[in-house]
Amino acid sequence: MPFDGPPEKPYAFAPLPESLARDKASGHHSYREDLMTGALECALALLRPVQVASGIVSFVRGERSGEQLAALHASVTRGGRRVYVIPGSSLKGAVRSVAEAVSRSCFSVADKSVDRLLPGSLKRCRQVQALCPACRLFGMTAGRRENYLGSVHMADVPLPSGGRVALVYTPLLWTPAPGRRGLPPRYLQNSRVRGRKFYFHGKTATGPDARIALAAGQTLHTTIYFESLSPALLGVLFTALGQHPRFPFLLKLGAAKPVGLGSVQVQVTAAELRSTPAQRGRLGGAASRREGEALETWIAECCQKAEDENLLNLAGLEQVATILGREGLDSRQLPSDPY
């Protein structure tokens, strides 16, 4: 499928679904034999520097000219020392944004200026009895109305001992100028939101903006926990992680996506499925572990289930796989000037 966007822009749009696949949430009050609970062990290979800004700017010593101001990467204090992390909220947000695009899901984050430009059928979920796939996976808030925690949980991903950070220089980035409808005109088609925007992977552009980032060329490890998910919903999650056997892609995490930062390859290395109380009885039971070929087969089966149950937005998935595909990672030149 051709890219849906001007060639000079570092992004393109994935088409919206025609309708949503809403259903009631599984809930957290009980376990069912037909639903799965467990954990996914994942490796995150940083193919480009990744920076999730902490909101703090400080002087650091750089190679160009002594000390200079740089935006710092997010960190926590553990055992009296600073540990750089990819916040679980950032990872979850990145995966959710993809999950919304590749499945028949709502726009979960939209202010009033955007909300009025959406087709009525795609507006955010507000009832636990009628949630789209992404809201069933990651949760839903409806203000003072109903709220749902979701069934997928992601913790902070720490940079391991001996891991590397780097001082990177990127072009200055600006918020797109809104049009009179609240969004830039190029974001609209026939006066409606044209799709979900994703940035291409490519060569990192350079500029004067200094940032402390996790260095490229290293791998971080994390565990994603899930509870009470059907095989089809797990298929949506696997697809959003870039694991669909026919539509693989990389994720984009953190800041400076338009200029090449944030390219990450996720690999699910193992899965542990835990027996529910209904399955194991009062005496308990051992968890089953899947790795290697058995894991690949199971992931493919879950992705096929998501297709069979019509949870995936196949047109959106195809375009996301095109935009976020690895093909342009080492060949596409991203803009160093305002675009």
N, C-alpha and C positions, 0 to 999 in steps of 0.2 A: 504494500500500500504506500503511495507517495506521502511525503511529509505534508501535513496540513498547516502550513505557515510560510511566511516570506522567508527566502533562503538566507537573508542576512540576520535573522533573529536566531538566538540560541535556544529556542523552544518551539514546541508544536503542541497541538491540542488533540486529546483523545475524545472521540465522539461519546455523547451521552446515551444511556439506554432509553428505549422508548417507554418502558414501564419498570416498576420496582418489584422485587421478589420479597414481599413482606410476609412475615409469619410471627407467631408468638415466640418470645424468648424461652429458653429451656429453664431459666431460673437458677437460683442457688440454694433452694430449700430442700432438694432431694437429688439422688442419683438414679439414673435409669440404665438398664442393661444395654439398651440400644445406642447409648451415647458414650463417648470416650473421654477419659481424663488422663493427663500425663504431662510429659515435658519433651521439648525438642532441644537437643544440643546443637548449637550453631557456631560456625566459624565465620567471622567477618574479615575478609581480605581487603585491606585498604589499598585500592589501586591508584588513588589520588589522595593528597592531604585532606584530612577531615577536620573541620573546625565547627564546634558548637559553642558560640560565644557565651561567656559567663556574664556579660554586661559590665565587666570591669576593664578599664584601659590603664596600662601601667608602663613605666619605662623598662625597656629590656635592652640588652647589649646585642647589637646587630653587626653584620659583616660590612654593611655599607658605610655607616658613619657613626661610630660610637653608640651611645644610648639613644633610643628613640621610643616614641609611644607606639604601643601595639595592643590590639584587642586580644585579651587572654581567653584561652580555651577553658571550658567548664571543668571544675575539679571539686573533690571532696577531701576532707581530712580523715585519715585512718591511721590509728596508732601514732599520732603526732606528726605524720608526714603527709604531704600533698600527693594525692593520686588523681591523675587526669582520667576523666570518664566520658563516655558517650551517654548522656542521661537516658534512662529508660523511657522517659516521656518523649524525647526526640526520636528515638528509634521507633517507638509505637506510633507516633504521628506520621513518620515517613511511610511506614508499612500500611497504616490505615489509609493514607491518601491514595496509595496504589490500589488497595483493596476496594475502595470506593469506585475507582475508575475501571477496574477489570471485572467487577460484578454489577449486578442490577441493584445498585445502592443509591442512597440519597446524598444530597449535599449537606454534610453535618455541620460545616462551618460556613456560614454565609450571613453577612450583615444585611440590614434592610435594603440597602442600595443594590445588593446582588440578589437577594431573595425575590425581589419583584421582577427580576429578569429571568427567573427560572420557570420552566413549565410547571404547572401546578402539581403534576404527578411526581416530580422529583424533589419536592421540598422536604425538609428534614423530618425525621421520624419523631413522634411525640407520644406514642402509646406503646407500652411494653407488650401488648397483645398484637402489635403490628409493626415489627422491626425489620429493616432491610438486612441483608447479610453482614454488612460492615458494622451496623449497630449491634447486631447479635454478638459479633466477635469482640468488638472493642468498647461497647457501651454507648449510652445515650443520655443526654441531659435535656430537660424541657422546662428549665426554670423552676417555678414552684409546682409544676405539675409532676408527672411521673419521671423517674430517673432509673437507669439500669447500669450496673457496674460493668457488664461485659464478661466474657469468658476467657480472654487472653491477657496475660500479665507479663510485662517485661521489666526487668530490673536494670539499674545502671550497668554499663559495660566498662570495666576498668582497664586501663592500660597496664599490662603486666609489668612486673619488676624488670628493668632493663629495656623497657619500651622507649621509643624515641618520639620527641616532639621536634618541630621545625619552625623556624621563623620564615613565613612565606609572605610574598608581596603580591597583592592583587589590584586590579583596577578599582577605582571608586565606583560604587554602585548606588543607584538612585531608585526611589519608588516610582513606578510608572505614573505618568500624568493622567488623572481620570478625565473622562469625557463628561458631557453634560448628563449622561445617564448613570454616572457613578463608576463606570469602568472605561478603560481605554477603548476606542472604537474597534481596534483590531481584535479585541476579546469577544466581540459580538458578531452574530450572524442573524440577519432578519430580526434585529432588535431583541435577540435572546442570547444568553450565554452560549458560546459556540462549542464549549467542551471544557475538559480539565487540562490545565497546562502542566507540562513536564519539560525539564531542561535536558538537552542532549549531553552526552558524555563527549569529551574531547581533550585536546591539549590545554594545559593550564595557561591562561593569559596572565601577564605580569603588569604591575603598576605600582603606585606609591603607597597603597594601603597595607600597613604591616599587621600581620596576624600570627599568633601562636597557634599551631595546629598539630594534630597527630600526624606524624610523618607517614608518607606512602611506603609501601613495601613491607608491611608487617600485618600480622593476623591477630585479631582479638577474638575472645571466646565468650559466649553467653548462653544462657538457657531461657527458653520461652516456655512458660507454663500455660496450660489450657485445661478447662474443665467442662464437662457435659457438652461436648461438640459431636455432631453427626459427622460421618465420613465426608459428606458433601461440603459442610462448612469448613472442615479441615482442608478440603481441596481448595476452597477460596483462600484460606490462609497460606497454603503452600504456593498457590499461584501468585499471591501478592509478594511473596518472598523471592520470586523469580525461579521457582522450582518446577513449573509446569513443563513436562517433557517436550512439548511442541512450541512453547513460547517462553524460552529463557531470556532473562535480562538482568541488568545490574540495578542496584538502588542508588539514589542520590540522598546523602545525609548532610544536614547542617547548613552552614552559610556559604555564600559565594558560589552557588550552583551555576549561575549563568557564565562564570568565567573558569569553570573546570574543576572546582573543588568538590569533594563529597562522593566520588565514585567508589562504590563498595560492592563486592561480590559476596553474596550470602551462600553458604553451603550448609544444609542440614546434615550433620554427620551421624546422628543417632536419635532414636526416639524411644522413650520409655512410657509404656501404657500401664496404668495402674488399675487393678481390679476395683470395681465399686463395691460398697457394702452388700448390694443386692446380689452381686456375682460371687463374692468370696465367703459370705456368711459371717458368723460371729468369730470364727477362728482366724480370719485374715487370709491373705494370699500373696504370693510373690508377684512383682511387676514383671511384665514381659518387655524385652529389649529388642529393638530392630536396628540393624546396621547393614552396610554393604548392599548387596543385591536385593535382599529382603526388604530393606528400607526403600530402595528405588522403586521396587514393584508396588509397595504400599502407597508411596506418594503418588505414583501414576494412577493407581486405582482411585484414590481420593479425588484427584483432579478430574478424572473421568466421571465420578459421581457428581461433582459440581456441575459439569456440563449436562449430564443426563437429567438432573433435577432443575435445569434451566436457571441456575444461580449466577452464571457468568454472563457478562456483557462481551460477547465474542468480538464484536467490532472494536470496542474499547481495548480489549486485551491485545488484539493484533496490533493496534496502533501504539499502545504502551510498549510492547515488545520491540517495535520498530524504533521508537524514540529513545528508549533506554537500552537498546541493544549494544553489545560490546563493539560492534564493527567500527564505529567512529572514534573509539577511545584514543587511539594513537595517530589518527589522521585528520580529524576535524579540528580546524582552527577556530577557537572561540574568540569573541570580540574583546579587544583591549581598550576600545573607545566606547563612548555612549552609543547605544543602539536604540 
